[in-house]
Amino acid sequence: MRKQTVDILLRLDEEEAVYLDRMVERTGRTRSAFLRAVIRNYQLCEKPDPEFYRAMRELSRFGNNLNQLTAKANSLGFIDAPALRKEMQQWQKFRKDIYTEFLEPRRMQHNGRV
C-alpha cells in the first residue's frame, strides 16, 4: 500500500472551502482522495445513488446464476431449459425496469408557473 508522506498546507477562503467540500461530498471521496485525483487530472463522477448499487447487485446475481447454469450444463451434458427460461424472463424484466428507472423520459411535474 502506498504511503503519502508529504504534507501540503493549502489555505482557502470560506467560499472556496465550501465549494471544495460540496465537490468532495458529491464524489463520495475524502478531501485527500479528491485532491489527489484532481492533481492526476482524473475526471471525477458524482457518487451514484443507492438505486445504482441495487441494480449492480441484481446484475451480479444474474451473472452468477447464468454461470451456475453453464457449469451445470457442462458437467451434465445438457441444458436445464426451465431454469434457463426462468432466468431469461427475470433478466428481461430487470432490463425493462432499468430502462424505466434510469432512461425512460418522464413528464415534468407542472408547478403552476409558466
N, C-alpha and C positions, 0 to 999 in steps of 0.2 A: 504494500500500500504506500502511496506517495505521502510524503510529509511536506507540508507547507511550512517553511522555516523563515520566510521573510515577512516582516510586518510592515505595512504601509499605512501611514496616518493620512486620512482624507477628511478635509473639513468641508462641510456643505452648509449652505444657509437653510433656513427652515423649509422653504418651498422646495428646494432640491431634495432634502431629506424625505419630505412627504411623498414627492414624486418617485424617488427611489424605492421607498417602502411599498408604494402602490404597485410598482412594476414587479418587485420581488414577490409580493403576495400573489399576483396574477399568475406567476410561473410555478408557484408551489416550491420554490427553492429557498435556500438560506441566502442571506446577503452575500456571503463569501462565494458560494457556488454561482450565484447570479453574476457577480462581478468577474469571476474567473472565466465564465462562458462568454461574457461580453468582450473581455480582453482578447480572447481567442477568436473573436469575430463569428461566433455562433449566432444563428438566428433563433431566438427562443420562442417557444409557443406557450400559449396560456395552458394552464393545467386543465385537463378535461374535467367535465362534471362527472358525478358518480355514475350516471347512466352509461357513460362510455366504458367504465370499468366493468359494469354489469354485463354489457354487451360483449366485451372481450372475454369474460369468463365463460359466457354462453358459447361463444365461438370456439374457445378452447375445448369445451365439453364435447361439441360436435366432432372436432378433430380427434379427440381421444376415442369416442365411440366408433368412428369410422376406422381408426387404426385397429381397434379390437375386432371389428367385423372382418377386416382384411386379414389379420393374423389367424382368426378362426377359419376363414375360407382357405387360407394357405395350408393350415395343418390338417383340415378335414377333407380338402379337395373339392369342396362345393361352397356356394354362397348361401347364407341364411337370408333368403329373399324376403320373408315377412319382416325381419329385423331391419334389413336394408330399406325396405319400403317405408317403414315407420320412421326411421331416421331421416330419410329424404323428405317426408311430409313435415317433420319438425323443422328441418333446415329451411324449407320453402316458407313456412310460417315465420321463422326467425328473420329471414331475408326481407319479407314483406314488412314485418314490424320495424326493422331497422330503417327501411326506406321511409315508412310513415313517421317514425320518431325524429329522424335526423335530416331527411332530404325533401320530403313532400312539402310543397308550398302550403302555407297556412293563411287563411284570411285574417287580415288585421282587425283587431277589435276597434270599433268606432267609439271614440271618446267624446263625441259631441262637438268637437271642433272641426273646422274645415281645413 
